[in-house]
Amino acid sequence: MGLIVSDKILAAYGILNDTIKITKIGSGHINRTFLISDSGSGEQHILQEVNTNVFPSPWNIARNIAIVDAYLKKNYPDYLFPAPVLTNEGMQMAAYDGKFWRLLPFIQNSVALDTLTDPSQAFEAAKQFGKLTRLINEVPANTLIPTILNFHNLNLRVQQFTESLEKSADQLRRDAMETINDVEKFGFITQQYNLLLASGALKDRIMHHDTKISNILLDDVSGKGICVIDLDTLMPGKFISDLGDMFRTYLCAYSEDEPDLNKIMIRLPYFEATVRGYLSEVKT
């Protein structure tokens, strides 16, 4: 076996250690993700360790996903929602030695991208995120618990930026003055955001909050969207959080980790495809 996972975790799901191969997969920065291939049964699953440094209350994640999963199974039973496989004791996670693990279905003939090479990919991804939002629109947002407090709190981020400026050294501010001026130039966005909040135009919905392209599975042949994955941040929020995160990761030809800012450019066809895909599902 290439990697070692505690027998107790595997046993919680009825997996035999001597018949499996474990391979590390994924490009995410938060949770550790592995592919479990069982040579005995021929089945494959995703095994994931929840990062408790980022998510200090993993059971809140499990609770949120269970609420959404139950609603979708009842109202849209044909919708593919990759909720965790239950343990032998009917739990959504297996806990051992202070760590929390979950087993997820492996979606065959699918691919997750890190960057987009065609506007159709932006369309399909945005459509899938929009579809999930539409299907669970009737679930009261306040039934879910925030799994990361203030995750997309624009006013808090601006406050933190201002406080950092006040505390920073003079030389550091001078070195970063061009970037600081760029940020302050867009202060009107915060003003507009607060006006929308005050007007009630931005109602709370259950949003995904991490809509980067790698959190969508596409068919590896047709390129059509299959389903949304990485459901840890399903919680109350605003639709602009999801759409904005799509723009952040879909419109540039390079990944979010690209250090050369000269490569960061907006590709208009990808913007248009993202909007069309999202609005094809989310009408109001």
Secondary structure as GFF3:
##gff-version 3
##sequence-region A 1 284
A	DSSP	alpha_helix	7	12	.	.	.	ID=ss1
A	DSSP	three_ten_helix	17	19	.	.	.	ID=ss2
A	DSSP	beta_strand	20	24	.	.	.	ID=ss3
A	DSSP	beta_strand	32	38	.	.	.	ID=ss4
A	DSSP	beta_strand	44	49	.	.	.	ID=ss5
A	DSSP	alpha_helix	58	75	.	.	.	ID=ss6
A	DSSP	beta_strand	94	96	.	.	.	ID=ss7
A	DSSP	beta_strand	99	105	.	.	.	ID=ss8
A	DSSP	beta_strand	110	111	.	.	.	ID=ss9
A	DSSP	alpha_helix	119	135	.	.	.	ID=ss10
A	DSSP	three_ten_helix	141	143	.	.	.	ID=ss11
A	DSSP	alpha_helix	154	167	.	.	.	ID=ss12
A	DSSP	alpha_helix	170	175	.	.	.	ID=ss13
A	DSSP	alpha_helix	177	185	.	.	.	ID=ss14
A	DSSP	alpha_helix	187	199	.	.	.	ID=ss15
A	DSSP	beta_strand	205	207	.	.	.	ID=ss16
A	DSSP	three_ten_helix	213	215	.	.	.	ID=ss17
A	DSSP	beta_strand	216	219	.	.	.	ID=ss18
A	DSSP	beta_strand	225	228	.	.	.	ID=ss19
A	DSSP	beta_strand	235	237	.	.	.	ID=ss20
A	DSSP	alpha_helix	239	250	.	.	.	ID=ss21
A	DSSP	three_ten_helix	261	263	.	.	.	ID=ss22
A	DSSP	alpha_helix	268	279	.	.	.	ID=ss23
###
